[in-house]
Amino acid sequence: MSRGLVSIIGAGPGDPELITVKALKRIQSADVIMYDRLVTDELLAEARDGALRIYCGKAPGLHSMSQEMIGRMLASHAAEGKHVVRLKGGDPFIFGRGGEEALVLADSGIPYEIIPGITSAVGTSASSLIPLTHRGVASSFACVTGTGSDGSVSSVRWDLLAHSVDTLVIYMGISQLSQIQQELLFHGKAGHTPAALIERGTTSEERIVTGTLAELQTLANMHHICNPALIMVGESVLIREQLLQMQRAASASMTG
């Protein structure tokens, strides 16, 4: 029996219409779809009749399946000659453990492909009107995880991030928000630096809260911000209000 194929696919940041054409074609032709927690029902509905759907999502502190089991199942189904889609939120190579799964497949001699998706930082930047870069304001950005593999605050170099990056985007940071805030302030990031919390970015349930770095934890508590959410810190957050003001002015002139 010929070996199948595993397509490791990024489903995008939340809005199902933001998936790539190539990724959608793979979903529609798959024999097996192993999907994560943030994959939408709309995308799963694109699967052909008879396709096997296997949920293997992970929520904070609650994993439906171990990473080792996921790797074994991918290899096992593909070894039977099936086309397997591994469907992940965002992009598989940006905090998606796609590299780990590719290594398992390569070690087993299983053919695979990586199909990128729009990562949350990029999708949410657009939907929230907060540019990651903006001439004269931000010429660099960094995406980091806020939570380490052991569940504690990430061990990234907060001291360097506080000064060397114009726009900082923090994934998986809500549960560690207080510590992240303290780390950035301790290492000299100004408390008045503009900041934003974006919950369920690009979806119909998106919520955006803006303020300053010093206010982030208070804002999160006040608005009950929950995962999935991104933290954005940098002067480019102010561009959002400029755009909204211009939109309001244009709307007022049309109705006036």
ChimeraX attribute file (.defattr): number of C-alpha atoms within 10 A of each C-alpha:
attribute: neighborCount
match mode: 1-to-1
recipient: residues
	/A:1	6
	/A:2	9
	/A:3	17
	/A:4	19
	/A:5	23
	/A:6	28
	/A:7	22
	/A:8	27
	/A:9	29
	/A:10	27
	/A:11	33
	/A:12	28
	/A:13	27
	/A:14	26
	/A:15	18
	/A:16	18
	/A:17	14
	/A:18	15
	/A:19	21
	/A:20	17
	/A:21	9
	/A:22	11
	/A:23	21
	/A:24	18
	/A:25	12
	/A:26	21
	/A:27	26
	/A:28	18
	/A:29	17
	/A:30	23
	/A:31	22
	/A:32	23
	/A:33	26
	/A:34	19
	/A:35	21
	/A:36	20
	/A:37	15
	/A:38	19
	/A:39	22
	/A:40	15
	/A:41	9
	/A:42	11
	/A:43	17
	/A:44	17
	/A:45	11
	/A:46	14
	/A:47	21
	/A:48	14
	/A:49	11
	/A:50	9
	/A:51	16
	/A:52	13
	/A:53	16
	/A:54	14
	/A:55	15
	/A:56	20
	/A:57	21
	/A:58	15
	/A:59	12
	/A:60	10
	/A:61	6
	/A:62	8
	/A:63	12
	/A:64	12
	/A:65	12
	/A:66	11
	/A:67	16
	/A:68	11
	/A:69	11
	/A:70	19
	/A:71	17
	/A:72	15
	/A:73	15
	/A:74	27
	/A:75	27
	/A:76	18
	/A:77	18
	/A:78	24
	/A:79	20
	/A:80	13
	/A:81	15
	/A:82	19
	/A:83	25
	/A:84	29
	/A:85	27
	/A:86	26
	/A:87	30
	/A:88	27
	/A:89	26
	/A:90	27
	/A:91	24
	/A:92	26
	/A:93	19
	/A:94	21
	/A:95	16
	/A:96	16
	/A:97	13
	/A:98	19
	/A:99	15
	/A:100	15
	/A:101	23
	/A:102	21
	/A:103	13
	/A:104	17
	/A:105	21
	/A:106	13
	/A:107	10
	/A:108	14
	/A:109	12
	/A:110	20
	/A:111	17
	/A:112	20
	/A:113	12
	/A:114	18
	/A:115	18
	/A:116	21
	/A:117	23
	/A:118	21
	/A:119	21
	/A:120	25
	/A:121	24
	/A:122	16
	/A:123	19
	/A:124	27
	/A:125	21
	/A:126	14
	/A:127	15
	/A:128	19
	/A:129	17
	/A:130	23
	/A:131	22
	/A:132	26
	/A:133	17
	/A:134	15
	/A:135	7
	/A:136	7
	/A:137	17
	/A:138	16
	/A:139	13
	/A:140	13
	/A:141	18
	/A:142	15
	/A:143	17
	/A:144	19
	/A:145	18
	/A:146	24
	/A:147	21
	/A:148	14
	/A:149	9
	/A:150	7
	/A:151	12
	/A:152	12
	/A:153	20
	/A:154	19
	/A:155	11
	/A:156	13
	/A:157	11
	/A:158	21
	/A:159	15
	/A:160	12
	/A:161	19
	/A:162	21
	/A:163	13
	/A:164	13
	/A:165	17
	/A:166	21
	/A:167	28
	/A:168	22
	/A:169	26
	/A:170	22
	/A:171	21
	/A:172	21
	/A:173	23
	/A:174	23
	/A:175	16
	/A:176	17
	/A:177	19
	/A:178	16
	/A:179	17
	/A:180	23
	/A:181	18
	/A:182	17
	/A:183	18
	/A:184	21
	/A:185	18
	/A:186	14
	/A:187	14
	/A:188	14
	/A:189	21
	/A:190	15
	/A:191	17
	/A:192	13
	/A:193	18
	/A:194	21
	/A:195	25
	/A:196	25
	/A:197	27
	/A:198	24
	/A:199	22
	/A:200	23
	/A:201	25
	/A:202	23
	/A:203	14
	/A:204	9
	/A:205	9
	/A:206	15
	/A:207	16
	/A:208	17
	/A:209	16
	/A:210	21
	/A:211	18
	/A:212	19
	/A:213	25
	/A:214	20
	/A:215	17
	/A:216	24
	/A:217	20
	/A:218	12
	/A:219	18
	/A:220	18
	/A:221	10
	/A:222	9
	/A:223	12
	/A:224	9
	/A:225	20
	/A:226	15
	/A:227	15
	/A:228	18
	/A:229	22
	/A:230	26
	/A:231	25
	/A:232	27
	/A:233	26
	/A:234	26
	/A:235	22
	/A:236	25
	/A:237	25
	/A:238	19
	/A:239	15
	/A:240	15
	/A:241	14
	/A:242	12
	/A:243	13
	/A:244	12
	/A:245	12
	/A:246	11
	/A:247	12
	/A:248	12
	/A:249	11
	/A:250	12
	/A:251	11
	/A:252	10
	/A:253	9
	/A:254	8
	/A:255	6
	/A:256	6
